[in-house]
């Protein structure tokens, strides 16, 4: 399906008159954690592609596993437990790879396939991530997995940026050979394959830059800088952080930074996002966003001490469910309690991963709720930092274009930010109230204690996990 999609995309661009000869470098992104198992002999097919035929026609027999494992697969719990035990516990694994063992992570999917389908594993000569798979098509040979996307496998040591021997041994045999050596995210992998030169008129000098995962590419697209934090306010909320150093934790994920070899990035996903905000709007503001916003304007920062936890569905971070209120209920206070609770949670878990607010910190807001200035004001107050917005319909795609340009010029010593300095800049929409820091620094401590109470009452106290 992915190969056919590539055929379809390129053929549509050719029909539309796109001039491929003007492309000096290309890169891309793929959904994280998915994997592609190349069959023995596939490398020869890749290197001898016939420009008179579609890719899908020529590569249909090149995969030992026809249905690629993807992030939606959560059936590898036994493999996760085995990997954590081999590494010395969940926290030790997080210290090595940036995350505790997750069922969707590629290493655990590989382990399951090796155990359940050993013959298919034996017939595999290369394992790619979705990103490096797509790069392999353009390269006409196996592309390296980049450091950043490789961080989402439970296999890469994020400090040494090499495969962890402990994790490889616990996963499957001969895995280092099957994965190939990881490379920096800005690496020039080589020129585009002659197939694309002859079929689509790409320039022979067009460079293929390492592809990466969709989340790292989004960080590049938003041009996050040291100290920045990005919050995507959608059906689920996603938080991206720029980190100078990793800090082992049992929640969230730490990846190698895709635009700075010495830095890291962190990622959190929160299920209870806009749908929960809409429910409180319906129940407490008569279904009106105007009334919802008015309630935020008419209640003070700190909400007179009223705090709430709103987990309509089982949350990822923290692992909890249900509605938990601490102080009397009032419709206006309830609206603010929801927003402050959500944003205090984002800040609390970011700080547990080593994030800290520094002079110059920016909060970049995207997603549907970023159009509401009152919601953004609460976000600004909780983080005590100005909030910026940027019009991005596809930050991962834009980030791939930025990274292609950076990869093309990186050998000259230019940094990523040197390369993209003329790109569209985000616009500041609000700044924190003068008293915000005092209010929310104190409130955060109480919020943390109450969260522990909620988790203990639910029997999900993460502090007992080893």
N, C-alpha and C positions, 0 to 999 in steps of 0.2 A: 504493500500500500504506500509506504514512504517513497519507494523508488518510482512508482507510478505518479505520485504527487510531484516529484521532481520533474519527470517528463512533461507532465501537464503544465506546470508553471513555466518552464523554459520555452515550451512550444507556444504558449500564449504570449509570452513576451516577444518571441520572434515574430509571430503573426502581427503583433501590435507595432512592429517596427523598431523595437528597442535595439540600440546600437551597442552590442556586447563588446565591440573592439575598444570602446572607451573605458572599460572597466580595468583599473590598474591593480586592484587587489580585492579579494572577497573574503568574507568570513560569515559566520552564521551561528545560530543557537538551536538547541534541541531540548525537548522536555527532559528534565533531569531524571536520573535513576534508571531509565529504560536501557535495554541492552540488545545488541545484535550479534548473533553467532554465525560467523562466516565458516562455510564448509571447506574442508580440505580441497585445495585446488582453486579456490575463489580468487586468490591473488593473481593468478595467471589470467583469469578471465577479465579482472579489473584492468590489467595492464594492456589488454589487446581488444579493447572495445571498438566495435565497428560503427563509424559515424553515420552509416546509412540505416541503422536500426535504433529503436528506443532502448533506453537503459533497462527497462523492465523486461523486455524480450530476452535480453542477453544475460541478465542476472537472476532469472527466476529459479534457477537450480543451484544458486551459490550460497544458500543458507542451510546450516544443519538444523536450525530450529526455525520453522516457518512463522510461528507466532511469537513475536518478541515479548519478553516479560516487560511490564511497564510499572509505573509508580502506583497504580491502582491495586496491584496484587498484595494482599496482606496475609498470605498463607505460609510465610516462612518463619513463623515463631520459633519452632525447634532449632532452626539454624541460627537465629538471633541469640538464643540462650547459649548455644554451643560457642558462638564467637565471643560473647561476653565472658564466659567462663575461661576460655583460652587466653583472653587478653588480661585477665586478672580482675574482672568486674566491669560493670557498666560505666562507672566513672573513669576507670583507667582506659577503657576503649574510647570514651569521649575525649580524654586527654590526648590520645594518639591520633584519632581520625577526625575529631571535631564533633562527633555525635555518638550517643549510645547506639546500640543496635536497633535499627528500624527495619520492619518487614519489607518496605518498599525499596530499601537501599540495594544497590546492584550486587554487592558481595554476597548478601544473603540469598538473593535470587539465583546467583551462580551456584552457590552451595546446594540449594534445593534441586536445581536441574542436574547437577553432577550426581546427586544421590538417587534421584527418581528416574533419570533418563541417561544412564551412563554411556550408552552407545552413541547418542547424539553428542555428548560431551567429547567423547573420543574422536568423533569425526569433525571436530572444530579446530581450525588452525588460527583463528583470531577472534577475540571478543572486543567489540566496540561499544561505546556509549552511543546514544542516538546522535549526539553532536559529532563525535569523531567518525561515525558511520557516514554522515552527510558529507563531511570533509573528505572522506575516502573516495566518494564518488567523483568529486571535482579533482582530486589529486591523481586518480587512476592507480591508486595503491593504498595500503593501509596507513591511515593518519593516526598520529599519536593522540592519546587522551591528554587534554590540558589539565594543569594543576587544579584549576577552579572547579570544573565539572567532576574531575576525579575525586574531589573532596566529598562528594555525595555518594560514596560507594561503601563506606566502612572498611576501606582497604588502604587508603593513602595516609601516610604519616604527614600531617599538615605542616610539621616543623621542618623535617628533612626534605619534604616534597619528593619522596621516593615511596614505593610500595612498602608497607609494613610486613616484614617477614613473618611475624607472629600471626597477623591477620591472613596472609596468603596461605600459610600452612593449615590454618583452621578452616579454610574455605574449600579449596579443591587443589588437586595436584597440577603441576606444570603451569600454574596460573601466571607467574611472572612472564613466561614466554608468550602466553596467549594474550596478555594485556599489552605487551610492549612497554617501553620506557615512557613515563609521562614527561611532558614538556611544558615550558612556560606558556601562558595564555596568549602572549604576543608573538609566539614563534612563527616564522615564515616556514611553512612545511615544504614548499616547493612551487614550481610553476603549475598552472592549470593543465590538466591532461590534454593530449592532442585531440582526443575525442571532441572536446568542447571547442577547440580551435577550428576544427574542420566542420563540425555540425552547426555551430552557432556563431562562428567568427569571433570568438574571444581572441585577444592578443596573446601571442606566445609568451609575452613578458608578464602577463597577469599572474599575480602571486596569490597562493592560497594561504591564508592566515589561520592558525588553529581555531577551530570552532569551540564553543563552550556551552554551558547549560543556560536555560532560559532565565533562571533567577540571577546568576552572575551577569548575564548580558543586560538584564534590566538595571542592575546597579550601574553598569557602564552607560546605559542610555539616560539615566537620571543624573549622571556626572557627580555622583556622591564624592565628597572630599573628606579628609580627616576631620573627625568630630561630627560629621553630618549623620542624620537619621532620616530615612524615608518611610512614610506610612501610606500604604495603599488601603483606602477605605472603601471596600467593596462588600460583596455578599459575605466573604470572609475577609478579615483584615490581615495584611502582611506587613511586617516591619523588617527593613533592611538597615544594617548598621555597618559603618566603617570602623574596624578595630585595628589598633596598632599591634596588639599581641592577643593570642588566644587565651581563654580562661575555661578550663574544663567544667562542664555543667551537664546535668541530666535532662535538660530541656533546651530546645532550640538547636540550631546547627551552626557550626563555624566552618567556613570554606576559605581556601586561599583566595586572596583578592585577585580579580581578573585584570585589573589595570595597574597594579603596583605589586611587584614581586616580593616586597618586604612586608606587606600588610595583609590583613585578613578582612573578611566580611562575615557578618552573622545574619541569620534569617530566623524569624519567628512567624508562625501562621496561627491565627486565632479564628476559630470557626464562627463564633458569635459576633458577627459584624453588623452589616446593614439590616439584615432581617430582624435582628433583635432591636435595633434602633427603630425600625418601622413598627414593630409591635408596641413598644412604649409610646411612640407617636400616636398610634391608634387608640391605645388605652387611656393615655393621660393628656393628649392634646387634640382629641376629637378628630384624629386622622389628618391634621393640618400641620405642615412643616412651619408655617408662619406662627402658629400657636406654640409649637415646639421651640422655635427660636426665641419667641418672646419669653418663655419660661426660663431659658438660659440667661437672657438679659436681666431678668427681674430677680434672679437668685444670686447670692454672693459666691465668689470663689471660696471653696471649702464647704459650701452647702450646709453651713451651720452644724457641721459634724456628721451629717447623714451620709452613710456609705452603703452601697449595694453591689452585689455580685450577681450578674445576670447571665446564666448559662442555660439558654433555652435548649441547646443540644450539648452532648458531652464535649467539653472543651479539650483542646490539645494542650494548651499551656495556660493555666495548670490543668491537670486531669481532674475535672470536676463537672458536676451538672447541678441544675436547679437554681432557684432564686433565693438569695440570702441577703436579708436586709438588716441593717444595724442602726436603728432609731425609727421613730414614727414615720408613717407613710403620708405623703402629700403629693399631689399631682405635679406641681412645679418642682418640688424637691426631688421627686422621682426622676424627672427628665434629667436634671443635673447629676443626680446620683449615678445614672446609667453612664453618661459621658465621662464623668470624672473617674468612675470605676474602671471603664474600659481603658482610658488613657493612663491611669495610674498603674494598671496591670502591664501595659506596654513598657512603661518606664522601669518598673520594678524588675521585670525579667531581662530587660536590656542591661541594666546595671549589674545584674547577677552574672552576666557574661563578660563583664569588664568594661562596659560602655560608661563613659562619663561626659557630662555636659561641660564644654570648655568655651572660653571666649571665641566667638566666631561660629559657634554651632548653629546649624540651620536644620529645621525640620521641613522636609519636602513632602507635601501632601498630594496624593493623586487619588483617582477613583471617584465614584459618584458623589459621596458625601463631602468631597473637597470643594464643592460649589457652595456650601453653606457656611457663611462667615462666622456665625455664632458657634458652630461646632469647631471650627478652626481656632477660634479664640480660646476655647477651653483647652484644646490641644497645645496651643502656645503657652498658656498659663501653667499647665501641668509640667511641661518640659522646660519652662523658663527660657524659651528661645523663640526667635521669630519664625513664623511659618511662611513658606513659599509655596506657590503652585506653578506647575508647568503643564502645558497642553501636550500630553503624550497619548496617542492612541495605541501605540505599540512600542513600549520602551525597550523590549528585548530586540526587536528588529532594528531600532535606531542604534542601540548599543552595539549591535553586530557591525553596523556600518562605521561607527566611530572606531571600533576595534580593528577593522580592516585598514582604515587609514593610519591608525597608530602602528599597526604591525608593519605596514609598508615603510614608515618613517622611523621606527624605533631604533634601527641600526645606526641612525645618525645621532643618537643620544637624546632625542626629544622625548619628554615625558608624555603620558596620556593627556594631561591637562594642557600642555603646550599645544598639542595637536587640535584639541577641541575648544580652544579658548574663544573662537569666533562663533561658536554654535549658539543657538537660542538660549538665553539665560532665564532662569525662573524669576517670578515676580513676587516680592514680599506682599502679603495680604494682611498680616496682623503681627503685633508684638505683644509680649507679656505685660500684664498689669504690674505696676511697681511693687505691689505687695505679694505677688504670686509666689516668689521663691520661698518666703517665710511660711506662707500658708501650706504649700504643697510639699516642702521638705518635711514638715512635721506630719502632714497627713499621710505621706508615703510610709512612714514608720508604722503608723497605726494600721494602714491598709495591709502591710506585710504580715502583721500579727493576726489580723482577721482572716487573711487568706490561709495561713497555717491552720487556724481554727476550722475553717470550712473544709480543708483537706482532711484534717484529723477526724472530723465528724463523718466525712464520707468514706473514711477508711483508705484514703489515697495519699497518705503522707509520703512525699517523695524522699524525705530525708532518711527513710529506712531502706531505700534501694541501694544495693551495693553492686 
